[in-house]
Amino acid sequence: MNDFFFIKEYVDRIFSVGDKTDHEKIAEDFVSDIHDAMDNARFENFLIVSGFIPDLYAINSGKEKLFAKLIEGVVKEWAVRIGSVGELIKQKSSYEDIKITISDKIVVCDAKSNRLGRSQPAPNPKDFLKLGDIRKWMDRYPKAIGGLITYPCKHEWSETSDIYQYSTTKETPSIILPYKYLAYLLHHKDSYPLRELLALWNYEALFPHKLVKDMIGGNKIAYWNVINTIIMQITKTGIDQFTSYMDIANGLINDCVAENLILIKKHRQEIIDKIESRENKELDIKSMRKRFIEYQIVKETEEIDKMIKRIASFR
């Protein structure tokens, strides 16, 4: 089922008819709604394409903030569906988004969402993964074993990046996983005991040393080779199963990006049509009307054009 705009439509509906101030209550209701409405197969596909903040939302707007909160709810629901305990954290200052309990161990989770039309291919590693914050969150729980940072595909770093160095620091084990990887773990949840997921934070075995930027072949390939291998071991799957699943997931993500572009371009055309309709009525001198319309189109669509260009370039 195509749920590319499920969260957007949910947010828009809240802003049109409901109380949009209590994000905690809205997130609780949202989690309950998707729990009831989606079986695992539908939720899995929904999870794969989650995390793309609608580019037409104003930056730092109420809609953007609520959308980001509901992404946290999606990750909480994933945790529940794989058999662990997921808890949305209400305190936002210096706290994790979700506390995940696996067996008797605690994982602190930061659920990320990003715009497709952002000005850079991927977030700044220092903003994306703050090891000091992860350490602070972990220190609240005697049985905390590490951090989990989830994020949408189409936001990837270069072959040599600080992000793979930060995320392989064994003093603060903090694994970064796109939403399609969470979907894979859910898809195969009946193939492994839940406690085996704890292997993802066994950095003594996985990453005895940080993956530095100047390593031969780049640290990106090295990171994903380790992560892919351990996930296949946990799920008891082979390379063919893994590759096939990720190819299908990537196709679904590409379809989602294409639908987002269609939505943005449609909005752009609506602006142009509105300007032309308005100015055709108000101006009589043909040349002035034409030049003024062209100017307005450029000014009122330039931000949308930037979104379209960035998505085409980066995603």
C-alpha positions as CSV (number, residue, x, y, z in Angstrom):
1,M,0.0,0.0,0.0
2,N,1.2,3.5,-0.9
3,D,1.5,5.4,2.4
4,F,4.0,8.0,1.2
5,F,1.9,10.9,2.6
6,F,0.3,9.1,5.5
7,I,2.0,11.3,8.2
8,K,1.6,14.5,6.1
9,E,-2.1,13.9,5.8
10,Y,-2.4,13.1,9.5
11,V,-0.5,16.3,10.4
12,D,-2.6,18.4,8.0
13,R,-5.8,17.0,9.4
14,I,-4.7,17.8,13.0
15,F,-4.0,21.4,12.0
16,S,-7.3,21.7,10.2
17,V,-9.7,20.3,12.8
18,G,-7.9,19.4,16.1
19,D,-5.9,20.6,19.0
20,K,-2.4,21.0,17.5
21,T,-0.6,22.1,20.7
22,D,-0.3,18.9,22.7
23,H,2.3,17.0,20.6
24,E,2.7,14.3,23.2
25,K,-1.0,13.4,23.2
26,I,-1.2,13.6,19.4
27,A,1.8,11.2,19.2
28,E,0.2,8.8,21.5
29,D,-3.0,8.8,19.5
30,F,-1.0,8.5,16.3
31,V,0.9,5.4,17.5
32,S,-2.4,3.8,18.6
33,D,-3.9,4.6,15.2
34,I,-1.1,3.0,13.1
35,H,-1.0,0.1,15.5
36,D,-4.6,-0.6,14.8
37,A,-4.7,0.4,11.1
38,M,-1.5,-1.3,9.8
39,D,-0.6,-5.0,9.8
40,N,3.2,-5.7,9.8
41,A,3.4,-5.9,6.0
42,R,1.9,-2.4,5.6
43,F,3.8,-0.9,8.5
44,E,7.0,-2.3,7.1
45,N,6.5,-0.5,3.7
46,F,5.4,2.6,5.6
47,L,8.6,2.5,7.7
48,I,10.9,2.2,4.7
49,V,9.7,5.6,3.3
50,S,9.4,7.4,6.7
51,G,11.3,10.4,7.7
52,F,10.9,12.8,4.8
53,I,9.6,16.1,6.2
54,P,7.3,17.7,3.6
55,D,9.4,20.4,1.9
56,L,6.4,22.7,1.6
57,Y,6.1,23.0,5.4
58,A,7.7,26.2,6.7
59,I,11.0,25.6,8.5
60,N,10.5,25.4,12.3
61,S,6.7,25.6,11.8
62,G,4.2,23.8,14.0
63,K,3.6,21.3,11.2
64,E,7.3,20.5,10.9
65,K,7.7,19.9,14.6
66,L,4.6,17.7,14.9
67,F,5.8,15.7,11.8
68,A,9.1,15.1,13.5
69,K,7.4,14.0,16.7
70,L,5.3,11.5,14.8
71,I,8.4,10.0,13.3
72,E,9.5,9.3,16.9
73,G,6.1,7.5,17.3
74,V,6.9,5.4,14.2
75,V,10.2,4.2,15.8
76,K,8.4,3.5,19.1
77,E,5.9,1.3,17.2
78,W,8.7,-0.5,15.4
79,A,10.3,-1.3,18.8
80,V,7.0,-2.7,20.0
81,R,6.4,-4.8,16.9
82,I,9.8,-6.5,17.1
83,G,8.9,-7.5,20.6
84,S,10.8,-5.0,22.7
85,V,9.5,-2.2,24.9
86,G,9.4,1.3,23.4
87,E,8.7,4.4,25.4
88,L,8.3,7.9,24.0
89,I,10.2,10.3,26.3
90,K,8.1,13.4,27.1
91,Q,11.0,15.5,28.5
92,K,12.7,17.1,25.5
93,S,15.6,19.0,27.0
94,S,18.7,16.8,27.1
95,Y,16.7,13.6,26.7
96,E,16.5,10.9,24.1
97,D,13.4,10.6,21.8
98,I,12.7,6.9,22.6
99,K,13.9,4.5,25.3
100,I,14.0,1.0,23.9
101,T,14.3,-2.0,26.2
102,I,15.7,-5.2,24.7
103,S,15.7,-8.0,27.2
104,D,16.9,-6.1,30.3
105,K,19.2,-3.7,28.4
106,I,18.4,-0.1,27.5
107,V,19.1,1.6,24.1
108,V,18.6,5.4,23.8
109,C,17.2,6.4,20.4
110,D,17.3,9.6,18.4
111,A,14.8,9.4,15.6
112,K,15.8,11.7,12.7
113,S,13.7,13.2,10.0
114,N,14.9,15.4,7.1
115,R,13.7,17.4,4.1
116,L,14.5,16.0,0.7
117,G,15.2,19.6,-0.5
118,R,17.8,20.3,2.1
119,S,20.8,22.3,0.8
120,Q,23.3,19.5,1.6
121,P,23.3,15.8,0.5
122,A,23.5,14.8,4.2
123,P,23.4,16.4,7.6
124,N,26.5,17.7,9.3
125,P,27.9,14.7,11.3
126,K,28.4,16.9,14.4
127,D,24.7,17.8,14.3
128,F,23.5,14.4,13.4
129,L,25.4,12.3,16.0
130,K,26.3,14.1,19.3
131,L,28.2,11.5,21.3
132,G,28.2,13.8,24.4
133,D,24.3,13.8,24.4
134,I,24.2,10.0,23.8
135,R,26.6,9.5,26.7
136,K,24.5,11.8,28.9
137,W,21.3,9.9,28.0
138,M,22.9,6.5,28.7
139,D,24.2,7.6,32.1
140,R,20.6,7.9,33.3
141,Y,20.2,4.1,33.0
142,P,22.4,1.6,34.8
143,K,21.8,-1.0,32.1
144,A,22.1,1.3,29.0
145,I,24.3,-0.3,26.3
146,G,24.3,2.3,23.6
147,G,22.6,4.6,21.2
148,L,20.5,4.1,18.1
149,I,20.2,6.9,15.5
150,T,17.6,6.3,12.8
151,Y,17.2,8.4,9.7
152,P,15.6,8.4,6.2
153,C,17.5,7.1,3.2
154,K,18.6,9.6,0.5
155,H,20.6,11.4,3.2
156,E,24.0,9.7,3.0
157,W,27.6,10.9,3.6
158,S,30.7,10.6,1.4
159,E,33.0,7.6,1.2
160,T,35.2,9.2,4.0
161,S,33.2,11.0,6.7
162,D,33.4,11.8,10.3
163,I,30.0,10.2,10.8
164,Y,31.5,6.7,10.5
165,Q,34.3,7.6,12.9
166,Y,31.8,9.0,15.5
167,S,29.5,6.0,15.1
168,T,32.2,3.4,15.7
169,T,33.5,4.9,19.0
170,K,33.3,1.9,21.4
171,E,33.2,4.1,24.5
172,T,29.8,5.3,23.4
173,P,28.4,2.6,21.0
174,S,26.0,4.5,18.7
175,I,24.8,2.7,15.7
176,I,23.2,4.6,12.8
177,L,20.5,2.8,10.8
178,P,18.2,4.0,7.9
179,Y,14.6,3.2,8.3
180,K,14.8,0.5,5.7
181,Y,17.2,-1.4,8.0
182,L,14.6,-1.3,10.8
183,A,12.1,-2.7,8.3
184,Y,14.4,-5.6,7.5
185,L,14.8,-6.4,11.2
186,L,11.0,-6.3,11.5
187,H,10.5,-8.5,8.4
188,H,12.6,-11.2,9.8
189,K,11.6,-10.8,13.5
190,D,10.4,-14.5,13.8
191,S,13.9,-15.7,12.7
192,Y,15.8,-14.6,15.8
193,P,15.3,-14.2,19.6
194,L,15.0,-10.6,20.5
195,R,18.1,-10.6,22.7
196,E,20.3,-11.3,19.7
197,L,19.7,-7.7,18.6
198,L,22.1,-6.7,21.4
199,A,24.9,-7.8,19.2
200,L,24.5,-4.6,17.3
201,W,26.1,-2.8,20.3
202,N,28.9,-5.3,20.9
203,Y,31.5,-2.8,19.7
204,E,34.4,-4.8,21.2
205,A,33.6,-7.4,18.5
206,L,32.2,-5.1,15.7
207,F,34.4,-2.1,16.0
208,P,37.4,-2.7,18.2
209,H,38.9,0.4,16.6
210,K,37.3,3.6,15.3
211,L,36.9,3.7,11.5
212,V,39.1,6.7,10.7
213,K,38.5,8.9,7.7
214,D,41.8,8.2,6.0
215,M,41.6,4.4,6.1
216,I,42.2,2.6,2.8
217,G,39.0,2.2,0.8
218,G,37.1,4.8,2.9
219,N,35.3,4.3,6.2
220,K,31.8,4.3,4.7
221,I,32.2,0.9,2.9
222,A,33.9,-0.5,6.0
223,Y,31.1,0.6,8.3
224,W,28.3,-0.9,6.1
225,N,30.2,-4.1,5.5
226,V,30.3,-4.7,9.3
227,I,26.6,-3.6,9.8
228,N,25.3,-5.7,6.9
229,T,27.2,-8.7,8.1
230,I,25.9,-8.6,11.7
231,I,22.3,-7.9,10.6
232,M,22.4,-10.9,8.3
233,Q,23.9,-13.0,11.1
234,I,21.2,-11.9,13.5
235,T,18.3,-12.5,11.0
236,K,19.9,-15.7,9.7
237,T,19.6,-14.5,6.2
238,G,22.0,-14.6,3.3
239,I,23.4,-11.9,1.0
240,D,20.9,-12.7,-1.8
241,Q,17.9,-12.1,0.6
242,F,19.5,-9.0,2.0
243,T,20.3,-7.5,-1.4
244,S,17.0,-8.3,-2.9
245,Y,15.1,-6.7,0.0
246,M,17.2,-3.6,-0.1
247,D,16.8,-3.3,-3.9
248,I,13.0,-3.4,-3.4
249,A,13.2,-0.9,-0.5
250,N,15.3,1.5,-2.6
251,G,12.8,1.3,-5.4
252,L,10.0,2.2,-3.0
253,I,12.0,5.1,-1.6
254,N,12.7,6.3,-5.2
255,D,9.0,6.2,-5.9
256,C,8.3,8.2,-2.7
257,V,10.9,10.8,-3.8
258,A,9.2,11.0,-7.3
259,E,5.8,11.5,-5.7
260,N,7.2,14.3,-3.5
261,L,8.6,16.0,-6.5
262,I,5.2,15.8,-8.3
263,L,3.6,17.4,-5.2
264,I,6.1,20.2,-5.1
265,K,5.9,20.9,-8.9
266,K,2.1,20.9,-8.7
267,H,2.3,23.5,-5.9
268,R,4.7,25.5,-8.1
269,Q,2.3,25.4,-11.0
270,E,-0.6,26.5,-8.8
271,I,1.4,29.6,-7.8
272,I,2.0,30.4,-11.5
273,D,-1.6,29.9,-12.4
274,K,-2.7,32.1,-9.6
275,I,-0.3,34.9,-10.5
276,E,-1.3,34.7,-14.2
277,S,-5.0,34.7,-13.4
278,R,-4.6,37.6,-11.0
279,E,-2.4,39.8,-13.2
280,N,-4.4,39.2,-16.4
281,K,-7.3,40.8,-14.7
282,E,-5.4,43.7,-13.2
283,L,-3.0,44.9,-16.0
284,D,-4.0,46.1,-19.4
285,I,-0.7,46.9,-21.0
286,K,0.5,43.7,-22.5
287,S,4.2,44.1,-22.2
288,M,4.1,45.3,-18.6
289,R,1.8,42.5,-17.7
290,K,4.1,39.9,-19.3
291,R,7.2,41.2,-17.6
292,F,5.6,41.7,-14.2
293,I,4.1,38.1,-14.4
294,E,7.5,36.7,-15.2
295,Y,9.1,38.6,-12.3
296,Q,6.4,37.4,-9.8
297,I,6.8,33.8,-11.0
298,V,10.5,33.9,-10.4
299,K,10.2,35.5,-6.9
300,E,7.4,33.3,-5.7
301,T,8.7,30.0,-7.0
302,E,12.5,30.4,-6.4
303,E,12.5,28.5,-3.1
304,I,10.5,25.7,-4.7
305,D,12.9,25.6,-7.7
306,K,15.8,25.2,-5.2
307,M,14.0,22.3,-3.6
308,I,13.4,20.6,-6.9
309,K,17.1,21.2,-7.9
310,R,18.4,19.8,-4.7
311,I,16.2,16.7,-4.8
312,A,17.3,16.1,-8.4
313,S,21.0,16.6,-7.5
314,F,21.2,14.8,-4.1
315,R,18.5,12.2,-3.9
